[in-house]
Amino acid sequence: MAERHVTVKEPHIPDSTAAPSKKEGQGKAMIGITEHLMPIASVTEKYGVSINESKPQDSLGLTTAEAAKRLLENGPNCLTPPKKRHWLLRFLDILLGLFNMMLIVSGIACYILLGINYAENYQNTYLGAILLFVAFGNAAIEFFQMQKAAAILESFLNLIPSQCYVIRDGQTIQIAAKDLVLGDLVVIRSGDKIPADLLIIASTELKVDNSSLTGESDPQERSKRNTFENPLEATNLAFNSTLAVVGNGYGIVVRTGDNTVIGRIASLTANEERRESPLSVEIESFVKLIAGVAAVTAVVFFIVAMTAKNEGISNSLNFAIGTFVSFVPEGLPATVTMLLSLAAARMAKRQVLCKDLQGVETLGAITLLATDKTGTLTRNQMTVTYIWTGLKLYTAQAIAEGSEDARIATPFNADANDACNELIHAATLNPTAKFTSKEGPVATREILGDATEAGLIRFAAVKLPNFDNAHDRFPKTFEIPFNSSNKWAMTIHKKKHATGSLMLYIKGAPERVLKLCTTIHSGTSTVPFTAEHNTQFEEMYTMFASKGHRVLAFACLALPGDKFPENFEFVKDPVNYPTTGFTFLGLTSLEDPPKHGVREAVGKCREAGIRVMMVTGDHPLTAEAIGRKINMMIADTKPMIARKRGVPESHVPESDVHAIVIHGDTIDSLTDADWENIFDKEEIIFARTSPKHKLDIVKRAQGRGHIVGVTGDGVNDSPALKKADLGIAMNMSGSDVSKEAAAMILLDDNFASTVSGIEEGRLIFQNLKKSIQYTITHTMPEVWANLFYIVVPMPLPLSSILILVVDLGFELFIALTYAYDVSENPEGLMKLPPRKPVNFQSIDRLYKRRAADLAEYGIDPENKESHKLSFGTKLRMWFSKRFWAEKFEKNDDEILIDRDVLMYSYLEAGTIQTLGCLTCFFFAMWYHYSITPGEAVTYGANWGLDGNDYVYNGRSVSVADQNDALSYGQSAYYLALMFQQCFNHFICKARLSNPWGSFMFKNKWSFVGILCGGAFSLLIVYVPPVNIAFLTNYRLTPYVWLIAMLWGLVLYGYAIIRSVIRLRYAPIKYTTQIGGLQMFPTRWSTRESGFRVLPE
């Protein structure tokens, strides 16, 4: 196999006026912004706006007349609402589905027969009503579930602020955000939501929160300078709906409405359609098969009845309807919907809210889980991790004995030495971020300010006694805020020391702060900064940065009282404060740590055969560092292998590489071979991805046959959430957009809840399979009853209306109890491979099928229109050799209704139950009227018809006697089916093991269902006047019950023998163990109540 290598190309700045190349165009089509690469003068000329670049507050801006003209030409600054289909048409789409149409046609036919001959067909009054009611009921349930999902794009509209400030005609005015036009000069203030896509022309310490768009947890600086080609990384662009966290600035509107980045994401989301769930595809396939068999059988036997048996059209059509109804499991849609509803309610208790019922099972079927990082895997809360001060390394949290951290570091204590004490005071007093309230645990308090500073003061609040009144005890007298040129922030406080009353603290970029220092705090005293100290500094800085942490340096200076008395007045211009000679205190590293339980959750997913990959907008180093902490990446990447072997990367064979990190800049240039190479890896991280990239990744994974789940919380995740087979959004940290695009929401924002959902999804699949196997087993006794009636012929053992009260009566009571079944093997459930595993064999098989589809029918996976085949083509496919070869092709897939289920239900158990029902049918007729089976067969052709009185062995049997005997026989057949199904209910509980054991009796609802179903059946037979409508007989002997139970035991004995043989020759396959997984909590995590210290 040829090696494939993914290369990373260095970005270059193209001519902004040149047309982008095809590859570049693919990457930038979603963003569509180039103004960040142009000089400001060129942008102002392009948009015809007058600005004063040195003093933007004095700019003229657009004139009111020009703004009104542009508003008329380009439209308002808002997103185009989606087109909506009328609710009635959506309901009709569901109602006219194949399954419901089968029921509707049958119901209408019943009433046609009623009109032809009311006397003979009066039962059709009830039969037709029930069939139509079931059809409309099924449609109503499904329609209600669809209506619960609101229009996705409406949530985007809430992101746009209602008001904003602009400069027009030289005046700063407030206008509605929807009235913004291209070229408007917008005034940005701290706390404002950006109203359009802006090119920054001036700023003062401006930072914006881009986390919902790019996944970066830190607020990003914004100024008129820029060195990045990628618009999402450009430092001179501010995007619609993002938040100005601190500072202020001015920006020219370069995109409005649908053309903004948020608008493009909205368009991507609205234009994507989620594939049908595996469950719905399998049920639809089964329904089509049953419908085809039922229709053909009904037509054939209608013709036989009309020709060979000389039946009238009324009787023949009645028989055809009976045959059709007996084949169709009318209760199946209701059973599936109610089982999924009960499972969804149970999942809600485990903090997983399902917006789409099919998603309940889809979660258990996923083969690949693509997850965002910020806010999903991590807390989106910068947190102090390591502290290096006093020439010693400390950790922010308690650590376990024997761990790696315990070997190199000790838990931080503010009183450990003077350096620790000074650093904790610097971390308390220097930041400008503040708690909005002093109430409640530190971990859950809201903070106003920069995310990095928020992490510092949370750390300080835990470690420093009397933190809440520190600013009152040591008031600030002077401050120089952090700025992009200095890259440090300075504060001076009234804090007494040995030589004076003022203390200066500075924090910022390590290399910048270090340049200002001449001494370093050793822990006990201040000593000159030497080359040895610099080596230690470099070692610590490199270690922190290699982990993807944000690193800050701290320094201080005890201002001498003779030069700087307590009432000294500091000014910035001219500078009268110290700028050199500081004492270096140390370094702190901060990270956005994993959420509680994420590492174990990812590990459990991988143990369950589910591939978990990260798709984030954050930096590759940060993404990989987090991935290695949470079991997502264990193996070495190609660069790591090359370094260990001391060879170039090109000399490392692809077969040796099992982990890969892909930068978003390379995605647009990847070839099909590159994508294949990437997805062949076991461990994958995509970093610096745009919303379009995330969408492309989902499509590529689906193209290989994966059932894809996507988790995310940002606006940038919404297209992928919508396209995925199952989109999973966060509730508390998630944007409205992501929640609307998703099919499932984690109410507690805990990724670990996904594992609970997967486990529940797998369990409901097993239970659904058991329920369907149980439900369709009764089909064959119903079908054979109708076939024997016309073929033998013999009296009709089971009427059409009794078939319906089987399907919609006791069967529903008992089938629904499977929703509460426990797992046969709770530990083994999450060790099973996905039911549709993706491997080299499955991928090869899928690609061959697609090639054949394209060659034979012109079906192109990339072209939706090509999937719309004519009826003739579809019919031809059904009768092709390839169609049936693929149907019975051996593979590792487990489908809902597979060959094993069909063989057991229709052939094996169905036959045994038919024999049991016929035994009870003939016994009842013999017991009550001494009518033997031979007698019933001899006179069965005209049984119960006027003029069919007969004498048999000297015994006279009138038509009334025949009808009464038939009522006994049909009652016995009906009850025999119910009693045998009670035994079958317990047999079907065992799929992964043999049909015995305590797990079969743990579900108390099984007994409730059997009790209710049995009571319903006895009501139908034994309670007047109910039995009159169903032509049953309340005088039926209970001996029939015993015979039915004996046949139930026969069925149980057969099932035991079958199960033992099946498990011996086809044992259940479990996933292989993955080496290197760390199935214990991360070093620290958080609960709602506050910090929780856990061992590493």
N, C-alpha and C positions, 0 to 999 in steps of 0.2 A: 504493500500500500504506500503510495507516495506521501511524503511528509508535507504538511501544510504549515505555513508560518505566518502569523499575524504581525504585521509591522505597524509601528506607530510613526506617523508622519509629523514633522514639525510644522506648526501652523505658520502661514505667511499672510501678510497684509496685501490684499489685492487692490487694484485700482477700483475705487468706489463707483466709477462710471462704467466700468466694463461689465459685460454680461457674464454671469457666473457660469463656470463649466457645469457639465451635467452632474458630476459628483458633488461639487460645491452646492449646486442648486438644490440637490436633494436634501442636504443638511440645513440649508438656510430658508427653504421654502416655508417651513413652519413659522419662522421668526419674521423674515422679510424686512429686516432693518439693516441699513448700511450707514446711517448718519453718524454713528459712533466712530466711524473711520474717517470722517470728513472734518476739515477745519470748521470752527464755529462760524466764521465769516461766510463760508460756502453754504452752510445750513440756513443762515439768516437770509441769504440771497435766494436760496431755493424756495423758502416759504414766505418771502416778501415781508419780513417783520423787522422793525427798527428796534435795536437794543443798544445799550451802553454796557459793553463788556466789563469795563473797570468799575462802573457804578450801576449795576443792573436795576436798582431801585429807581433810578432816574430815567429808565428806558421809556420809549414811547409806546412800544408794543404794537398791536394791530389797532386799526381804527374800528370804531363800532360798526360803521357801514361795511367795511371789508369783512368783519367777522360775521355779520348777518348774511352777506353774500355767500361766504364759504359754508355757512350752516345750511343754506338753501341748496347749495350744489352737492355737498357731501353727506348731508343728513346729520342727525344728532349723534352724540357720543354715547351710544348705548348698543347693547347686543341685540341682534335680530332674534325675536322669539321663535321657537320651533313651530313647524306646521303640525297641527293636531288633527287627528282623525276623529270623527264624531263617535261618541261612546256607543251609539246604536250599531254602527258599522263594525266596531271592534267586537261587540257582543255577537253579531251575526257571523263574524269570522270563526268564532269559537263554536257557535251552535251548528254551523254547517261543516264542522270537521267530520272525518270519516265515521268515527265511532258513533257520534250523536246522530249523523244522517242515517245510519243503519237502524237505529232505534226509531227515528221519526218515520222513516218509510214503513217500518213494520207496524207502527201505531196507526198510521193512516190506512194501511191495508186492512187492519182490524175493523175500522169503522166502515170501509167500503163493503166488507163482507156483512157487517151488521145491517147495512142498507139493503143488500141483496136478499138476505134471509135472516130476519131478526130472531125468529123462533129458535133456529138451530145454532145461531151464533151470539146469543144474548150475553154469554160470558165475555165476549170481545169488548163489551162496554167497559169492564174493569181492566181487561188486558191492554187495550189501546190507551186508556188513561194512564196506566202505570208506565207504559213504554214512553209516552210523551213527557210525563212528569220526570222520569229519570233523565231523558235527554236534556230538558230545560234545566233540571237541577244540576247536572254535571257542568253545563255551560255556565250557569250562574256562579258556581263555586270557583271555577277557573277565572271568570271575569272579575270577580271580587278580588282575587289575589292580584290580578294585573292592575286594577285600579289603585291598589295600595301604593304602587310605585309612582311617585309624582314625576312631572316632567323635569328632566335633568337640567336643562338650560336655565330654568327659572332660578335655580340657586346661584348661577353666575351673576344674575342681575343684582342680587343682594350684595355683591362684592364691590360694586361701583359706588363711591360716595355720592351723596346728594348735592353737596355744595363744595365750592373751591374758590380760591382767590387768584385773580389774574390781573395783569397790567394791560389796560386798553386806554388809548388816548392819553397816555402818560399818567393815568390814575389807577391806583390799586382798588379793585372792586370785587365784591363777592357775587358769583353767578352760580346757576345750576350747573352741575358737572356735565349734564347732557348737552349743554349749550357750548361746550368747548369745541374749538375748531383747530385745524392744522395751522401751526405758526403762533398760536397763543402763547404768551409768556406767563407761566404759572408760578405763583409764590408758594414755596414749600415751607411749612413750619413743623416743629417737633410735635409728633402725635397725629399728624395729618395722614390720611390715606391718599396715596397717589391717584389722581383722577384719570390719567391717560398715560401713554408711553411718552416719556420726556427725555430730551437731551439736556444734561446739566451744563449750564454756562457759568454758574458761580455757586459756591457753597461755603458754609462755615461749620466744620465738624459734623457734616451730614452723614448719617448712617441709616440704611433701610433694612427692613427684615424681609429677606427674599425666601425664607424657608418653605413657604407654600408653593413657590415656583421652582426653586432649584434644589431644595433639600438641605441647604447650608444652615446649620444651627446658629452660627454667629451673624449678627448684623453686619452688613457690608458697607464699607466707606464709599461715598459718592462725591466726586469732584469733576471738574472739567477735563482732567487729564485721563488718558486711557492708553493702554498698551496691548489690549486683548482684541483679537479678531472676532471671537464668539460673542454675539450680542448678550447672551445670558451671563457672561463673565465680565462684560465691559463695565468699567468703573464710572463711566460718564452717562449711563442710562439708568433711569428709574422707571419701573413698570407699573402699569395700571393695577390697582388693588393691593399693591404692597404698602407697607407701613413705614413712615419716617419715624424711626425710634428716637433719635436725638438730632440736634442741629437744625439748620435751615438752609435754604438755597433757592435757586431760580432755574427753571427748565423750560425749553421750547417744546411744544406739543409736536411730536413727529408721527404719531399714529393714534387714531381714535376708533372707538366702537369695535366692530368685527375685525379690524385690521391690527388691533393691539395683540400682544402676546396672549393675554387672557382670552381675547376673542378667537384667536387661532386655536387655542386649546379647546374652547367651547365648540368650535366647528369640528375639530377632530373627534371630540366626544360624541357630538350629536350625529355625526356621519357613520360612526361605528355601530355595528350590531353584534350582540352576543350570540354565539352559536347556540343551537338547541342543546339542552343538557343531555348527557348520555342516557339518563333515565327516560326522558321523553322520546328520544330517538328509538330506544329499545322497545318501549311500550307501543309506539306508533307502528314499528315494524311488526310486532306481534299482532296488533289489531288488524293491520292490512292482511297478514297471513290468515288470521281467523276469518276475517270478512270474506276473503276470496274463497276459502274452503266452504264457509257457510253458504255463500251465494250460489256457488257451483252445485253443492249438494242439494240445496233447496230447489234450484231450477231442475236438476236431473230428476229428483223424486216427484216434483210437480208433474213433469212429463210422464213419468212412470205411472203415477196415480191416474192421470187423465187417459192414458192409452192402455197399458197392460191391465189395470184394475178397473177401468171404466167408471171411475169416480166422477161425480159432478164437479164443476169448476169451483163451487163453494167449498166442498170437502177437500179437494185437491189443494186449493189455496190455503185453507186452514192448516192442512198438513205441512205445506211448504213453510208457512209462518212458524209453526211449531218447531220444525227442524232448524230453521234459521235462529229462532230465539234460544233453542237448546245449545247451539254452538257458541253463542255470544255471551260472555261473562258480564251481564249487565251491571253487576255490583263492583266490577274491577276499578273503574275510575273513582267511584266514591271511596272504595277501600284504600286505594293508593293516596288520594287526597287527604283523607282523614288520618291515615297513618303518618303522612308527612306533617300534617298540622299538629298532631300530638307530639311528634319528635321535635318540631320547631318550638313548641311551648316548653318542652323539657330543655332544649338548648338555650332558651332565653334565661332559664334559671341558672345556667352555667355561663351567663354573660355573653352569649352569642345570639344576636337578633337576626332572624332570617326575613328578608323582604320578599324573597322568592322561594316558594315552597320547594321547587326542584333543587334549589341550592343546598337543601339539607343533605340530600344524598350526594350531590356533586362534590361537596367538601370531602366526603369519604373516598371519592374516586380520583381525586387529583393525583397526578404523577409528578408535577413540577410546581413548586411554590416560589414565585418571584416576589420579593419583599423590598419595600423601601427601607431606608435606614433611620433617618431622623424622625423621631416621634413614633416610630413603629417598633423597631428593634431597640432603639435607644430612647431616653426619656425626654430628649429635646431640652435638656437642662445641663448647662456646663457645670462640672463638678470638679473640685480639687482632688487630685490623685496622689501626686508625690510632692514633697517639699525637700529642697536641699538648702540647708542653712547651718551655720556654725561648722562647715566642712563635714557635715553628716547628712545622710539620706533618711528621710522619714516618709511614712505613709499616712494618708489622711484618715484611714480607718484601722480598726483592730485587724490583726492578721493571725493566721493559724501557725502554730509551731511546726517547724519542718518545711514550711513552704518556701518558694524562691524568694518572695518578698521578705520573709523572716530572716533569711540569710544575709540579705544586702541592706535591709532597712529596719527601722523600729517605728512603732506608732508615735505620731506627733503629740507632744505635750507642750503647751505654751510656757510652762514653768521649768522645762528641762534645762534651759540655759538662757542667757541674756539675748542671744541671737534669735532664739525661738520667740521670746517675748516681744522683741522689737518687730519681728516679721509679722506676728499676728496683729500687732497694733497698726502696722503699715497696711495690712490687708483690710483692717476695719475702717481706718480713717481716710485713706487715700481715695477709694472708689466713690463715685457720685451716685451709684445705684442705692436705692433705699427700699426697705420694707414698707408696703402701704399700710400695714397694721402690725402691731406688736403682739397680737393675740394669736393663739394656736401654735402648733408645732412648727419649728423652723422650716422643715422640709416642705410644708404645704402653704407657707405664707406667700402671698403675691409680692412681686418685686417690680418696681418701676425703674427701668434702666437697661443698660447693656447686659447681654447674656453672660459674658465673661466676668464682668464685675458682680453679677448676680451670684455666680458660683463662688466668688471670693467671699462675699459677705455671708453666704449661707455657711461656708466653712468657718469663717471667723465667729459667727454667732453661736456655733456649737462649741468652739474651742476656747473662746474668751469669756470669762465670767463678767457679768454686768455689761454685756455687749450693748444692750438697748440704751444705756445712758452714757456710752463712751463718747459720743459727739458732744454731749453736754459737759462732760468732764474735761475734754480736750477740744475746745472750740477751734474752728478753722479761721485763720486770719488772712490767708492768701492762697490763691489757686491758679495754676496754669493747666487748662484742660488738655486732654490728649489731642494731638493733631497729627495729620499725615506727614508733616515735614519733620517734626521732632520724634514722633513715635514714642512719646512718654507723657505721663501726667505727673504734675508736682503739686503737693499741698504742704502748707506750713501750719502747725498747730501750737496752741499754748499748752505745752507739756514739759514740765520741769525736769531738769537733769542736773548733773554735777556742775556744769559750767554756765547754765543759763535757764531761760524759761520757754524757749521756742525749739521745736523739733521739725525738721524738714523730712518729708517722705516722698520718694519718687518710685514709680512703677512703669514698666513698658517693655519694649522689645529688648531682649537680653543683650544683643550686641550694642545697641544704642546706650543702654543704661551702663553697661560695663565701661564704655569709653569715658564716662563722667566720673569714674571711681579711681581712687588711688590706694585705698585700703580695703580690707575685707574683715568682717567680723568672724573671729575664730570660735565663738561660742562663749568665751570668757572675756575677751578683750579685742580691741581693734589692732590689726597687724598690717604691715605693708603688703600690697598685692604683688605676688611673685609669679615667675613662670610656672612654678609647680601648681600654684593656685589656678592659673589659667588652664593648665592641662586638666585639672579636676573639673573646672567649669565646662570645658569643651566636652569632656566625657559624659557629664550629666546632661548637658544640653542635647547632645547627639542621642543619648538613650531615650530622653523624653520625646524628642521629635520623631525618632524612628517608630515610636508607638502610635504616631498620629495625634499626639497631644498638642494642645496650644500651650506655649511656654511663656511665662512672664518673669521678669527680673525685678527685684526690689532693692532699694538702697536708702540710706538715711544720712542725715547730717545733724549732729547736735550743735545748733547755732550758739556761738559764744555770747554771753550776756553783755560783754563790754562793747561788742560791735552791733549786736542786734538785741536791744532791750525788749521787754515784753510789749511795749506800745509802739514798736518800730512799724513804720508804714511802708509796705512793699509796693512797688509799681513795676509795670512791665516795660514801660518806655519813659526814660532810659532804664535799662536793667539795673536793679540795685539788690538783687538776690544772688546767692551763690550759684554758680553754674558748673563748677568742678570741685574736686577734692572730696567727693562723697565716699561713704563707706558701703561696700557691697554687702547686702544682707543675705541674698540667696535667690534661688529659683523656685517657682511653683509650676506644676504642670496641671492642666485642666483637660478634661475630656467630657464628651457627651456619653455617659456610661450606658451599658445595656440595661434594659428593664429587668425587673425581678422575674426569674423563671425562664428567660429567653434562651439561655444556653441549653437547659434541659429540654425545652420545647423543640429547638432545632435538632438536637440529638435524637429525640423521639421520632421526629419526622423522618430523619435519615434512616433510623432503624426500621421504620415502616416502609422503606423503599421509595420514599418521596424525595426527589432532588430539591434542595433549597438553595436558591441563589439570590444575591443582593443586586438590586438595580437602584442606584442612588445618583443624585446630582452632586454629591459631595466629592471631596478629593480622593484619589485612588489610595494614597497612603492611609488616610483616616478610615476609609471603607475596609481596607484589608486588615488594619489593626483590629477593628471591631469584629470582622469576620473570624479572625483567629481566636478571639475570646469566646465566641458563642457557638463553636462546633461547626461553623459554616465552611471554614477552610482549615484543613489539617495538613494536607500535602504541600510540598514545595512547588512554587511557580518556576517557570523556565529560567528567569534571571537568578533565582536562588540556587537552582541546581547547577547552573553555569559557574556561579561564584564558588560553590563548594568543590566542583571538579576542576576549577581553574582553567576553563575552556570558554571560547566564545559561545554565545547563545545559539548560533547557527549550527554548532556541533552537538547540540543536545537533541536526541531523537524525540519526535512527538509522542512516541509510544511510552516514553519515560515520564511524560508530563501529565499530571492529573488535576492540576489546579491552574487557573488563569485569571488575570485581572485585565479587563479591557477598558481603555480610556474612551470616553464619548467622542473625542475628536477623530477616532479611527473608524467609528461605526459606519459612517456614510460611504467609506471607501472599501468596505468588506465585500469580498466576492462570495458566491455561494459556497465555494470550497472552504473559505475562511469560516463561514457560519457553521458548516458541518464540523470543522475542526474544533470550534469553540464548544458546541453542544456535545461533542464526544467526551469532553472533560467531565469529571465527577464534581468538581468544585469551581464555581464561576462567580465572579463579581464584575458587574458593570458599573463604572464610576463616571462622573461628569456627564450624565445623560440628560437629554432634553425630553420633554413629553412625547415628541415624535419618536425618539429613540426607544423609549419604554414601550410604545405601541408596536414598533417594529420588532422588538425582542419577543413580545407576546405572540405576534403573528408567526415569527420564525419557529418558535417552540411549538405552536399549534400545528404548523406545517410538518413537523416531524411526528405528529400523532400524540403529542402531550395533551393531557387535560390540565389546563393551566389555572392555577389560583394566583391572584395578585393581591398583596396587602399594601396599603398606603394611606396617607392622611392628608396629602397636599393637593392643591389644584393641579399641579403637574402630574399627579398620578391618575387623574380622572379618565383620560382616554384609555389607558391600559386597564383600569378597573372596569370600564364599560366593555371592552373587547374580550377580556379574559372569560374563561368558562365560569369562573367564580371570582368576583371582585369583593375584597374584604376591606372595609374602611374602619378607622378608629372613631369612637364616639366623642370623647372629650377633647382630644387634640385635633381631630379631623375637621377639615373644612366642610361646609354645607355641600359644596360641589362633589367632593369625594364620596360623601355619604349618599348622595342621590345617585351617583354613577354606580355604586357598589350594589351587590345583591345581598350582602351580609355585613353586619356591623358588630364590632367588638365593643360591648357596652363599657367594659372596664379598661379599654385601651391596652389590654394585656395580650401580647402576642402569644403567651402561653395558653390563652383561651382557645387559640386556633387548634391546638392539639386535642383539647377536649371536644372541639367541634368535629375534627377528623375522626376521632374515636366514635363519636355519636353518629357521624355520617356512615362509617363502616358498619356500625351495629344496625342502623336503620336499613341499610342495603340487605344485610343478612336477614333481618326480620321481614322486609318487603318480599324477599325471595321466598321465604318460608310461607308468608301469607298468600302469595300468588300460587305457589305450588299447592297449598291447601285448597285455595279457591277454585282452581281450574280442574282439580281432581274430580269434582262432582259433574263436570261437563259430560264425560262419557256415559255415565248412567242416564243422563237426560237425552243425549243423542241416540243411544241404543234403544231407548224406549220408543222414540219416534220411528227409527228405522225398522225395528221389529214389527211395529204396527202395520207398516206397509209391505214389508218383505215377507214376513212369515205366512200370512198375516195373523195378528192376535189383537185382543182388546188393547187399547192405548194405555200403557202402564202409568204414564205421567202426563197430565194435561199441561197446556202452555201456561195457564195461570198459576199452576202449582210450581212450574219451573221458575217463574218470576218470584214466588214467595220463598223458593230455595235461595235464589241469587240475592234477593233484597231482604230476605228474612233472617233465618237463623245463621246463614253464612256470614252476614255482616257482623252480627254480634260476636261470633267466634273469631272471625278474621281480624277484627280490629284489636283484639287482645294481644296480637303479636307485637304491637307498638310498645308494649311494656315488658317484653321478654328481655331477660338479662343475657349477656354473652355466654356462650358455651365455654369459652376459654378467655377470660378478661385479659390476661397477659399476652396470649397468643394473637389477639385481635390486632394489636399494633405491631405484630411481627409478620403479619401476612403481607405479601407484596401487593401493590395497587392492582385492582381488578383488571386494568388494561395496561399492563406494564409496557414501557417503551424500551426496546433493546434493538440491537443491530438487525435481528430477524424481523421484528415488527416494522422497523423503518424500511427495510428492503421490500417487504411485502406491500407496504403502503405506497411506496414509489412506483412499484410495478403496476398496482391497481390504477394509480393516477395516469400512468402512461397509457394503459389499456383504455381507460375512460376517454382520454383525449383522442386516441387513435380511432376508437369505434364510435363514440357518441359526441365527440367535440366538447367534452366537459373539461373546462379549464378552472383549476382551483382559485386562480386570481380573478376570474371573470364571473360575477354572479349571474349575469344574463345567460351564460352557457349552461347553467344548472336547470333552466326551465325547459324541460323536455316535453315533447308531445305525448299524448296518451298512448299512441301507437308505439313510440320508442320505448316507453316504460313497459308496455305489454311484451314487446319483443325481448326486453332485458329479462323479464320473468321466465321466459321460455328458452333462454340461452343456456348452453352448457356451462359457460363461465360463471353465471349467476349462482347456480346451485353448487358448483365446485367451490366457490368462495364461501358460500353459506356453511358448508360442511368441512372447510379447510381447518386442519388442526393448528391451534395456536394456544398461547398462554392466557388469552382473554377470558374473563368470567363475565358473562352477561346476565341480565336479570332473569330472562326466560331462556335457558340453554337446553341443550340436548338431554341432559340428565333430568331436568325438571319435566320436559315434555314426555320423555320415556316413562318416567314414574307416574306422572299424573294421567296421561292419556292412555298409555298402553298397559302398564302394570297395575297400579292401584285402581285405575278406572275400570279395568276388566273385573278385578276382584269385587269391587263395589257393585258393579252391574249384576254379577252373579248373586251377590247377597240380596240386592233389591228385588231381583226376579224371584228368588226363593221365597221372600216374604210376600211378594205379590200373589204368587200362585197358592201359597199356604193360606193367606187370608181368604181367597175365593173358595178354596176347598173347605176351610174350617167353618165358614159362615153359610156356604151354599152347596158344599160338596161338589163344586165344579173342579174337575181335574185339569191339569195343564193340557192334556191331549184334547179334552173337550173344548177348552178355551181357544186352542189353535184351530180346531175343526170349524167352529162357528165364528171365529174372530173377524172374518172379513165383513160381516154385516152385524156385528155385535151392537145391540141396543137400538137398531133401526126398526122402524115400524114394519110389522109383518114378519119379523124374524123369530117368532116363537118356535121353540123346538122341543123334541122329546129325546132324552139321552138315557139309555139303560132303564127305560120305564119311568123316568123322572121327567116331568114337564117343567120347562123353564121359560117363563114369559119374558117379554121385553123389559117389563118393570123389574123382574128378578135380575135380569142381565145388568141393567143400569145400577141396581142396588149392589150387586156383587162387585161391579166395577168400582163403585165408590169405596168398598172395603179394600179392594186390590190397590187402587191409587193411593189411598190413605196409608196402606202398609208400605208401598214403594217409597212414598215421601218420608215416612218416619224411619225406614231402614236406612235411607240415605243420610238422614240427620245423625242417627246413632253411630253409623260407621265413620262419619266425618268427625265425630267426637274423638274416636281413636286416632284417626288420621291427623287431628290437630296436634297431638303429642308426638306422633311420628315425625311430622314436618319440623318440629323444633330442633331436630338434630341434623346439622349440615356439616359441621366440622368434626363430629364425633358420633358415637353409636347412640341409638335412641333409648338410652337409660341413664340414670344419674340424677343427682339432686337438682341440677340446673333446670330440669324439665318441670319441676314443681314449685320453683321460686316465684313464679308469676301468679299472684293470687287472682289477677283479673282473668286468667284462663278459666278458672272455675266459675267466676261470675258470668263470663261470656257463655260458657256451656249451659249454666243454669238459666240465663235469660233466653238463649237460643232454643233450649229444650222447652221452656215454658211457652215461647212463641209457637213452636211447632205443635205442641199439645193443644194450644188454643185453636190453631187452624183446624185440627182434626176433631177435638173432643168437645168444644164449647159451642152449642147453638146460641144465636143464629149465625155465628161466624162461619161455621162449616158449610152452611147452605150456599154461600157465595162461591166457595171453592169446591163444592160437590164432594166433600169428604164425609166420613161416617163416624159419628161419635160412639158407636157400639163396637168399634174395632177391638179385638181381643189383645190384651197385653202380652200374650205369648209371642206376638210378632216382635216385641222389644227384645226378648231373649234371643231369638234367632238372629236378629240384626247385631246384637252384641257378640254372639259367637262368630259371626263373619268379621266383626271388628277385630277380634282376637286373632283370627286367621290372617288378616291384613297386617296386624302388628308383628306376628311371627315372621311373615314374609319380609317385612321391612328390616327386622333384625338381621336375618340371613343376608339380605341384600347389602346392608350397611357394612357388615363385617367383611364381606368379599370386596366391596368397593374400596374401603380404606386400606385393605391389605395390598391390593394391586394398583391402587392409585392414591397413595397417601397425600395428605395436605402438605403443600410446599410452603416453607417459611423463608424469610430473608436471611442472608448471611450476616454475621456480626461485622460491624465496621470498627477497625482498630483505631485507637487514639481519641475516641469520643470521651469528653469530660462530662459525665452525668451527675454533676453536683453544682450547687449554686456558684455564681460569680462571687468575687471577693466582697462585693457590697452591692446592695440593691435597696430599693425603697418600697415601703408600703404606704397606704393612705395615712396611717397614723404617724409616719415620720421615718427617720433613718432606722434601718435594720442591719446589724452587722452579721455577716455570714462568713464562714471559713472559706479560704481560697482552695 
